[in-house]
Amino acid sequence: MTNRNSFPGIFEALQDAILQNRSLSIRYRKYRGEVTTRIIEPKRFVLVERRNSKYHRICVSAYCHLRQEDRTFAVYRIEKLSIRR
């Protein structure tokens, strides 16, 4: 089993949640360092171009229950996740 707290493990868990239409609880580190816990319903992966860097970032588009709207989360900022039952 892949470690769900590593980038490959988190990516795999997100992929599984998208395919199985499952909600996740995530620990997410925001741009300025603040950590929040959120319940999300991931929908799809997206590449987000960053103007101030030379690479794209893999993100997940998801419905966020905390903000009650669709949001985009950078996968590398998800520190931990668990599948909601």
C-alpha positions, 0 to 999 in steps of 0.5 A: 500500500502506498503511503497516503502522506507522501506525494505519490500516495496523496495523488493516488488517494485523490485519483481513487476518490475522484473515480469512486466519488468519495469525500476526503478530509485533508490537512492543507497548508495555505500559501502563507503557511496557515494549516487548515483541515477541510472536507473536499469532494475532488472532481478532477486534476488540473494543471495551473500555470504559475506566472512567477515560476518556470513550471506548472503545478498539479492541482485538484479541483474540488468542492470545499465544504469549509468555503461552500464552493469549488476550489483548486488545491495544489496537491503538493500542499496537501500534507495528509488526507483520509477517506471519509466513510 
